[in-house]
Amino acid sequence: MLQVVTNINSAINNVVWGWPAIILLAVVGVLMTVLTKVFQLTHIKHWWKNTIGAIFKDKNVTGHTKDKSISQFQSLCTALAATVGTGNIVGVAGAIIVGGPGAVFWMWLIAFFGMMTNYSENVLGIYYRRKNKNGEWSGGAMYYLQDGLGAKKGCKGLGKVLAVLFAVFCFLASFGIGNMTQVNSISGNLLSVFNIPTWVTGILVLVLAGLVIVGGLKRIANVTEKIVPFMVILYIVGAIIILIVNISQVPAVFGAIFKGAFAWKAAGGGVVGYGIKLAIEQGCKRGVFSNEAGLGSSVMVHSSSNVKEPVRQGMWGIFEVFADTIIVCTLTAFAVLSSGLVDLETGVTVTEYAGEAISKSNIVATVFSMHFGTIGGAFVAIAIALFAYSTILGWSHYGTKSFEYLFGEKYTIIYRVIFVIAIFGGAVMGDNLAWDIADTLNGLMMIPNLIAVLVLSPQVMRITQNYVDRKLRGKDIEPMLSVFPDIQAEHAAEIKNAETEEAAE
């Protein structure tokens, strides 16, 4: 049965992750970068000040809300909980093993343009969101497909069909990228480091995740805002120490990355890594798996923020990709490549260290063990467990919102129960199959979402220009906040009142 599933998944994966899909991903990122006038660079000071810089100065960014929305910081932490996970550790190592060091370059490139893809998704998510019967914000690709793409002449049916397809793919993906691969990585690492049986891990994670997930977004956000900053900072510190110890290897690491990216010939006459095709494929796949730019997934939690300005939430999307890939994934890659486990001339990974076989699931643990001893491997196992656990929490919300779109909010408890039960299955599932299924579901989600962002790119450009004109150039013009007149009027009044109070102070 597993072989049949593997064969079917492989056939679909070859289609959804073929060159047309990769080119579409790149085209959308480049287009949004051009249309917003390279916003991620030209306004880097502004978006940095209004994201991570505002955490310590603006109580509206971190303050808990009394209604059913969540704070901007909570939305970031929940989104990072879903993105900063095993993709940053196991995924990056896997990309290097399969695609060689050159995969890291393509991961960087896809992240640079992915910043503006993620930005655009968040802008559209806020602009097209609405409140459900429970008073909660509901937003995501299915809504801007339905009300954005669907509003175009002759596209009403197409918009609705693509919205339903996206919701179905996201619903299914939540059991892959957000469940099976995560708990599979937890169980695999705890088995290898602490010899804890996978079924025991499955039951433990099931209970711990279930207690949070059934409480809904508010409870998830309260947990992730405490776990995410702690685990990210701790992991970054460990990776930086390894990088400092191996600082002499940094020039060689850079050389291997750029040689491998363009398949330049190695000194021995072979090709660095496994060729440019594998390098690009692995870099793009693992980059998207890690930061989710282009999937349209994190939009669902960003849309639940108490923010009024679409561009403000868009800037959090830029920071999200920056933190996830440019910082965390890069540190993982440099720790692996500078450790000696990868031959930087040939790109071939050492298959065994100290008598133990090395796979993509334990290569980072091996690297940390080389530098910190037994405690290093234990640290990575615990880090992966925390990363993966928080990812499960974040993705449970994405699946819930997709299920809500398809069947209504009163049935979402059914989804949550099934999602929690499925955690046990992921713990005992085969390693490669779990990741391969997650890759396929990512690709299926990505296609309708990118179509929507592509078609609605002029809208993103207008909203961005409107914001720049008002906030940076001081023009007195009507803000673009929502496609719905009642929400537009409500938010515009709130922003005006806030500006009046600020001026009075």
C-alpha positions as CSV (number, residue, x, y, z in Angstrom):
1,M,0.0,0.0,0.0
2,L,2.8,2.4,0.9
3,Q,4.5,1.7,-2.4
4,V,1.3,2.5,-4.3
5,V,1.0,5.8,-2.4
6,T,4.7,6.5,-3.1
7,N,4.3,6.0,-6.8
8,I,1.2,8.1,-7.1
9,N,2.8,10.9,-5.1
10,S,5.9,10.8,-7.2
11,A,4.0,11.2,-10.4
12,I,2.0,14.2,-9.1
13,N,5.2,15.7,-7.6
14,N,7.0,15.6,-10.9
15,V,4.1,17.7,-12.4
16,V,3.5,20.3,-9.6
17,W,7.2,20.8,-9.0
18,G,8.3,20.8,-12.6
19,W,10.0,23.7,-14.3
20,P,6.7,25.5,-15.2
21,A,5.8,25.8,-11.4
22,I,9.3,26.9,-10.4
23,I,9.3,29.5,-13.2
24,L,5.9,30.7,-12.1
25,L,7.2,31.0,-8.5
26,A,10.2,33.1,-9.7
27,V,8.1,35.2,-12.1
28,V,5.6,36.2,-9.4
29,G,8.4,37.1,-6.9
30,V,10.3,39.2,-9.5
31,L,7.2,40.9,-10.8
32,M,6.1,41.9,-7.3
33,T,9.6,43.2,-6.5
34,V,9.5,45.3,-9.7
35,L,6.0,46.6,-9.2
36,T,6.7,47.7,-5.6
37,K,10.0,49.3,-6.7
38,V,12.2,46.7,-4.8
39,F,10.3,47.6,-1.6
40,Q,12.4,45.1,0.4
41,L,15.5,47.1,-0.3
42,T,14.4,50.7,-1.0
43,H,12.3,50.8,2.2
44,I,14.4,48.4,4.4
45,K,14.7,51.0,7.1
46,H,11.0,51.6,7.2
47,W,9.8,48.0,7.3
48,W,12.5,47.1,9.8
49,K,11.4,50.0,12.1
50,N,7.7,49.0,11.7
51,T,8.2,45.3,12.4
52,I,11.0,44.0,14.7
53,G,11.9,47.6,15.7
54,A,8.3,48.3,16.8
55,I,8.1,45.4,19.2
56,F,10.0,47.3,21.9
57,K,8.3,50.7,21.3
58,D,4.7,50.3,20.1
59,K,2.2,48.7,22.6
60,N,-0.2,48.2,19.7
61,V,2.2,45.7,18.1
62,T,2.5,43.4,21.2
63,G,-0.5,44.3,23.3
64,H,-3.1,41.5,23.7
65,T,-6.5,42.2,22.1
66,K,-9.8,42.0,23.9
67,D,-11.7,41.0,20.8
68,K,-11.1,37.8,18.8
69,S,-8.2,39.2,16.8
70,I,-4.6,38.7,17.8
71,S,-1.7,41.2,18.1
72,Q,0.7,41.8,15.2
73,F,3.5,40.2,17.2
74,Q,1.3,37.2,17.9
75,S,0.5,36.9,14.2
76,L,4.2,37.0,13.4
77,C,5.1,34.4,16.1
78,T,2.3,32.1,14.9
79,A,3.4,32.5,11.3
80,L,7.0,31.9,12.3
81,A,5.9,28.9,14.4
82,A,4.5,27.4,11.2
83,T,7.5,28.3,9.1
84,V,10.6,28.1,11.4
85,G,10.6,24.4,11.9
86,T,12.1,21.2,10.6
87,G,12.5,22.9,7.1
88,N,15.2,25.1,8.6
89,I,17.1,22.1,10.0
90,V,16.2,18.8,8.3
91,G,15.0,20.6,5.1
92,V,18.2,22.6,4.6
93,A,20.4,19.5,5.3
94,G,18.3,17.5,2.9
95,A,18.7,20.2,0.2
96,I,22.5,20.1,0.6
97,I,22.6,16.2,0.5
98,V,20.5,16.0,-2.6
99,G,21.3,19.2,-4.5
100,G,24.8,20.0,-3.2
101,P,26.0,23.3,-1.7
102,G,24.6,25.2,-4.7
103,A,21.1,24.6,-3.4
104,V,21.8,27.2,-0.7
105,F,22.3,30.0,-3.4
106,W,18.9,29.2,-5.0
107,M,17.4,29.2,-1.5
108,W,18.7,32.7,-0.9
109,L,17.5,33.9,-4.3
110,I,14.0,32.5,-3.9
111,A,13.9,34.0,-0.5
112,F,14.9,37.5,-1.7
113,F,12.0,37.6,-4.2
114,G,9.9,35.5,-1.9
115,M,9.9,38.5,0.5
116,M,7.7,40.4,-1.9
117,T,5.6,37.4,-2.7
118,N,4.8,37.0,1.0
119,Y,4.3,40.7,1.3
120,S,1.8,40.7,-1.5
121,E,-0.1,37.7,0.0
122,N,-0.4,39.5,3.3
123,V,-1.5,42.8,1.7
124,L,-4.2,40.9,-0.3
125,G,-5.1,38.9,2.8
126,I,-5.9,42.0,4.9
127,Y,-7.6,43.8,2.0
128,Y,-10.0,40.9,1.2
129,R,-10.6,39.6,4.8
130,R,-14.0,39.6,6.5
131,K,-15.4,38.6,9.8
132,N,-17.2,35.3,10.3
133,K,-20.3,34.7,12.4
134,N,-18.1,34.3,15.6
135,G,-16.6,37.7,15.1
136,E,-13.2,36.3,14.0
137,W,-11.3,37.6,11.0
138,S,-11.2,35.1,8.1
139,G,-8.7,35.8,5.4
140,G,-6.4,33.9,3.0
141,A,-5.9,32.9,-0.6
142,M,-9.4,31.4,-0.9
143,Y,-10.9,34.8,-0.2
144,Y,-8.8,36.9,-2.6
145,L,-9.3,34.2,-5.2
146,Q,-13.1,34.4,-4.7
147,D,-13.5,38.1,-4.3
148,G,-10.4,39.4,-6.1
149,L,-9.8,37.2,-9.1
150,G,-13.5,36.4,-9.1
151,A,-14.4,40.1,-9.5
152,K,-12.6,40.2,-12.8
153,K,-14.8,40.2,-15.9
154,G,-15.7,36.6,-16.8
155,C,-13.7,35.1,-13.9
156,K,-16.4,34.6,-11.2
157,G,-16.6,30.9,-11.7
158,L,-12.8,30.5,-12.1
159,G,-12.2,32.4,-8.9
160,K,-14.6,30.3,-6.9
161,V,-13.2,27.0,-8.3
162,L,-9.6,28.0,-7.6
163,A,-10.6,29.2,-4.1
164,V,-12.2,25.8,-3.3
165,L,-9.2,24.0,-4.8
166,F,-6.8,26.0,-2.7
167,A,-8.8,25.4,0.5
168,V,-8.8,21.6,-0.3
169,F,-5.1,21.6,-1.0
170,C,-4.4,23.6,2.2
171,F,-6.7,21.3,4.2
172,L,-4.7,18.3,3.0
173,A,-1.3,20.1,3.2
174,S,-2.0,20.7,6.9
175,F,-1.7,17.0,7.5
176,G,1.6,16.9,5.5
177,I,3.8,20.0,6.0
178,G,2.0,20.9,9.2
179,N,1.7,17.5,10.8
180,M,3.3,14.3,9.4
181,T,6.7,15.8,8.5
182,Q,6.9,17.7,11.8
183,V,6.0,14.9,14.2
184,N,8.0,12.5,12.1
185,S,11.1,14.6,12.6
186,I,10.4,14.8,16.3
187,S,10.0,11.0,16.7
188,G,13.1,10.2,14.5
189,N,15.4,12.5,16.5
190,L,14.1,11.5,19.9
191,L,14.6,7.8,18.9
192,S,18.2,8.3,17.6
193,V,19.3,10.6,20.5
194,F,17.3,9.4,23.5
195,N,16.1,6.0,22.2
196,I,12.4,6.9,22.8
197,P,10.1,4.7,20.8
198,T,8.2,6.5,18.0
199,W,4.8,5.5,19.3
200,V,5.6,7.0,22.7
201,T,6.6,10.3,21.0
202,G,3.4,10.1,18.9
203,I,1.2,9.9,22.0
204,L,3.1,12.6,23.9
205,V,2.9,15.1,21.0
206,L,-0.7,14.2,20.4
207,V,-1.6,15.1,24.0
208,L,0.5,18.3,24.2
209,A,-0.7,19.6,20.8
210,G,-4.3,18.7,21.4
211,L,-4.5,20.7,24.6
212,V,-3.6,23.8,22.7
213,I,-5.3,23.3,19.3
214,V,-8.8,22.7,20.7
215,G,-8.6,26.1,22.3
216,G,-8.5,27.9,19.0
217,L,-6.3,30.7,17.7
218,K,-6.1,32.8,20.9
219,R,-4.6,29.8,22.8
220,I,-2.3,28.9,19.9
221,A,-1.0,32.6,19.7
222,N,-0.5,32.7,23.5
223,V,1.7,29.7,23.3
224,T,3.7,30.5,20.1
225,E,4.6,34.0,21.3
226,K,6.4,32.4,24.2
227,I,8.0,29.5,22.4
228,V,9.1,31.0,19.1
229,P,11.4,33.8,20.3
230,F,13.1,31.5,22.8
231,M,13.7,28.6,20.5
232,V,14.9,30.8,17.5
233,I,17.4,32.8,19.6
234,L,18.8,29.7,21.3
235,Y,19.3,27.8,18.0
236,I,20.8,30.9,16.4
237,V,23.3,31.2,19.2
238,G,24.4,27.6,18.8
239,A,24.8,27.9,15.1
240,I,26.8,31.1,15.4
241,I,29.2,29.4,17.8
242,I,29.8,26.6,15.3
243,L,30.3,29.2,12.6
244,I,32.9,31.1,14.7
245,V,34.8,27.9,15.5
246,N,35.0,27.2,11.8
247,I,35.4,30.8,10.6
248,S,38.4,29.8,8.5
249,Q,36.1,27.7,6.3
250,V,33.7,30.5,5.5
251,P,35.5,31.6,2.2
252,A,35.5,27.9,1.0
253,V,31.8,27.6,1.9
254,F,30.9,30.6,-0.1
255,G,33.0,29.3,-3.0
256,A,31.2,25.9,-2.9
257,I,27.8,27.5,-2.8
258,F,28.4,29.7,-5.8
259,K,30.2,26.9,-7.8
260,G,27.5,24.5,-7.0
261,A,24.7,26.9,-7.9
262,F,26.0,27.3,-11.5
263,A,27.5,23.7,-11.8
264,W,31.0,25.0,-12.4
265,K,33.6,22.2,-12.8
266,A,35.3,21.1,-9.6
267,A,39.1,20.6,-9.3
268,G,38.7,16.8,-9.7
269,G,36.9,17.2,-13.0
270,G,33.4,16.3,-11.6
271,V,30.5,18.6,-11.2
272,V,29.9,20.3,-7.8
273,G,26.8,18.9,-6.1
274,Y,24.5,17.0,-8.4
275,G,24.2,19.5,-11.1
276,I,22.4,22.9,-11.6
277,K,19.0,21.3,-12.1
278,L,19.0,19.5,-8.7
279,A,20.5,22.5,-7.0
280,I,17.7,24.8,-8.3
281,E,15.0,22.3,-7.6
282,Q,16.2,21.6,-4.1
283,G,16.9,25.2,-3.3
284,C,13.4,26.3,-4.5
285,K,11.6,23.4,-2.9
286,R,13.2,23.6,0.5
287,G,13.2,27.4,0.4
288,V,9.4,27.4,-0.1
289,F,9.0,24.6,2.4
290,S,10.9,26.7,5.0
291,N,9.4,30.2,4.5
292,E,6.2,29.3,2.7
293,A,6.3,32.4,0.5
294,G,4.1,31.6,-2.5
295,L,2.0,29.0,-0.7
296,G,-0.6,31.5,0.7
297,S,-0.6,29.6,4.0
298,S,0.7,32.2,6.5
299,V,-1.8,34.7,5.2
300,M,-4.5,33.0,7.2
301,V,-2.9,33.9,10.5
302,H,-1.6,37.3,9.4
303,S,-5.2,38.1,8.4
304,S,-6.3,37.6,12.0
305,S,-4.1,40.5,13.2
306,N,-5.6,43.6,14.7
307,V,-3.7,45.7,12.1
308,K,-5.7,48.1,9.9
309,E,-3.2,48.8,7.2
310,P,-2.6,46.0,4.6
311,V,0.9,47.2,4.0
312,R,1.8,47.1,7.7
313,Q,1.0,43.4,7.7
314,G,2.7,43.0,4.4
315,M,5.9,44.3,6.0
316,W,5.7,41.6,8.7
317,G,5.7,39.1,5.7
318,I,9.0,40.5,4.5
319,F,10.5,40.2,7.9
320,E,9.1,36.6,8.3
321,V,10.9,35.4,5.2
322,F,14.1,37.3,6.1
323,A,14.2,35.8,9.6
324,D,13.3,32.3,8.5
325,T,15.5,31.8,5.4
326,I,18.1,34.5,5.3
327,I,19.0,34.1,9.0
328,V,18.0,30.7,10.3
329,C,18.4,28.6,7.1
330,T,21.7,30.3,6.3
331,L,23.1,29.6,9.7
332,T,22.1,25.9,9.4
333,A,23.7,25.7,5.9
334,F,27.0,27.3,7.1
335,A,27.1,25.1,10.2
336,V,26.8,22.0,8.0
337,L,29.1,23.1,5.2
338,S,31.9,24.3,7.5
339,S,31.8,21.2,9.7
340,G,33.7,18.9,7.3
341,L,30.8,16.6,6.7
342,V,30.5,17.9,3.2
343,D,33.4,17.7,0.7
344,L,33.3,21.4,-0.6
345,E,35.2,20.4,-3.7
346,T,32.8,17.7,-4.9
347,G,29.7,18.6,-2.9
348,V,29.4,15.0,-1.7
349,T,28.2,14.5,1.9
350,V,30.0,12.1,4.2
351,T,27.7,9.1,4.7
352,E,29.1,8.0,8.0
353,Y,30.6,9.7,11.1
354,A,32.0,7.9,14.2
355,G,30.5,4.7,13.0
356,E,27.0,6.1,12.6
357,A,25.1,6.5,9.3
358,I,24.2,10.1,8.5
359,S,20.9,11.0,6.9
360,K,19.2,14.3,6.3
361,S,17.3,13.9,9.5
362,N,20.4,13.7,11.7
363,I,23.1,15.6,9.9
364,V,22.6,18.8,11.9
365,A,22.5,16.8,15.1
366,T,25.8,15.2,14.0
367,V,27.3,18.7,13.4
368,F,26.3,19.9,16.8
369,S,27.7,16.7,18.4
370,M,31.0,17.3,16.7
371,H,31.3,20.7,18.4
372,F,29.5,20.4,21.7
373,G,29.7,16.6,22.4
374,T,26.8,14.5,23.4
375,I,24.9,17.6,24.6
376,G,25.0,19.0,21.1
377,G,23.0,16.1,19.6
378,A,20.5,16.3,22.5
379,F,20.2,20.1,22.0
380,V,19.3,19.6,18.3
381,A,16.8,16.9,19.1
382,I,15.1,19.2,21.6
383,A,15.3,22.2,19.2
384,I,13.7,20.1,16.4
385,A,11.0,19.0,18.8
386,L,10.2,22.6,19.8
387,F,10.3,23.8,16.2
388,A,8.1,21.0,14.9
389,Y,5.7,21.3,17.8
390,S,5.2,25.0,17.2
391,T,4.8,24.3,13.5
392,I,2.0,21.8,14.2
393,L,0.2,24.5,16.2
394,G,0.5,27.1,13.5
395,W,-0.6,24.8,10.7
396,S,-3.6,23.6,12.7
397,H,-4.9,27.1,12.3
398,Y,-4.4,27.1,8.5
399,G,-6.2,23.8,8.2
400,T,-9.0,25.1,10.4
401,K,-9.5,28.2,8.3
402,S,-9.5,26.1,5.1
403,F,-12.0,23.7,6.6
404,E,-14.1,26.7,7.7
405,Y,-14.2,28.0,4.2
406,L,-15.3,24.7,2.8
407,F,-17.8,23.6,5.5
408,G,-18.5,26.6,7.8
409,E,-17.1,27.6,11.2
410,K,-19.4,25.4,13.4
411,Y,-17.8,22.2,12.0
412,T,-14.1,23.2,12.6
413,I,-14.0,21.2,15.8
414,I,-14.3,18.1,13.7
415,Y,-11.2,19.1,11.8
416,R,-9.2,19.9,15.0
417,V,-10.0,16.4,16.4
418,I,-9.0,14.6,13.2
419,F,-5.8,16.7,12.9
420,V,-4.8,15.9,16.5
421,I,-5.4,12.1,16.0
422,A,-3.3,12.2,12.8
423,I,-0.3,13.3,14.8
424,F,0.2,9.7,15.9
425,G,0.3,8.4,12.3
426,G,3.0,10.9,11.4
427,A,5.2,9.8,14.3
428,V,5.5,6.2,12.9
429,M,5.4,7.0,9.2
430,G,8.4,6.4,6.9
431,D,10.8,9.4,6.8
432,N,11.1,10.0,3.0
433,L,7.4,9.4,2.2
434,A,6.3,12.0,4.8
435,W,8.6,14.7,3.2
436,D,7.7,13.7,-0.4
437,I,4.0,14.0,0.3
438,A,4.5,17.4,2.0
439,D,6.5,18.6,-1.1
440,T,3.6,17.6,-3.4
441,L,0.9,19.2,-1.3
442,N,3.0,22.4,-1.2
443,G,3.1,22.5,-4.9
444,L,-0.6,21.9,-5.2
445,M,-1.4,24.8,-2.9
446,M,1.1,27.1,-4.5
447,I,-0.3,27.1,-8.1
448,P,-3.8,28.6,-7.5
449,N,-2.3,31.1,-4.9
450,L,0.3,32.3,-7.4
451,I,-2.3,32.7,-10.1
452,A,-4.2,35.0,-7.8
453,V,-1.2,37.1,-6.8
454,L,-0.2,37.4,-10.4
455,V,-3.7,38.6,-11.5
456,L,-4.1,40.9,-8.5
457,S,-0.5,42.3,-8.7
458,P,-1.8,45.7,-10.0
459,Q,-4.0,45.9,-6.8
460,V,-1.0,45.3,-4.6
461,M,0.9,48.0,-6.5
462,R,-1.9,50.5,-6.0
463,I,-2.2,49.7,-2.3
464,T,1.5,50.0,-1.8
465,Q,1.7,53.3,-3.6
466,N,-1.2,54.6,-1.6
467,Y,0.6,53.7,1.6
468,V,3.9,55.2,0.5
469,D,2.2,58.4,-0.6
470,R,0.4,58.8,2.7
471,K,3.0,57.6,5.2
472,L,6.3,58.5,3.6
473,R,5.4,61.5,1.4
474,G,2.8,63.1,3.6
475,K,0.0,63.2,1.0
476,D,-3.6,63.7,2.3
477,I,-5.4,61.0,0.4
478,E,-8.0,58.3,1.3
479,P,-6.3,55.1,2.5
480,M,-6.9,51.8,0.8
481,L,-7.7,49.4,3.6
482,S,-10.4,47.0,2.5
483,V,-12.4,46.0,-0.5
484,F,-15.5,46.0,1.6
485,P,-17.0,49.6,2.1
486,D,-18.1,49.0,5.7
487,I,-14.7,47.7,6.8
488,Q,-13.0,50.4,4.8
489,A,-15.0,53.1,6.6
490,E,-14.5,51.6,10.0
491,H,-10.8,51.2,9.7
492,A,-10.3,54.6,8.1
493,A,-12.1,56.3,11.0
494,E,-10.0,54.3,13.5
495,I,-6.8,55.3,11.8
496,K,-7.9,59.0,11.7
497,N,-8.7,59.0,15.4
498,A,-5.4,57.4,16.2
499,E,-3.5,60.0,14.2
500,T,-5.5,62.8,15.9
501,E,-4.7,61.4,19.4
502,E,-1.0,61.1,18.4
503,A,-0.8,64.6,17.1
504,A,-2.5,65.9,20.3
505,E,0.2,64.2,22.4
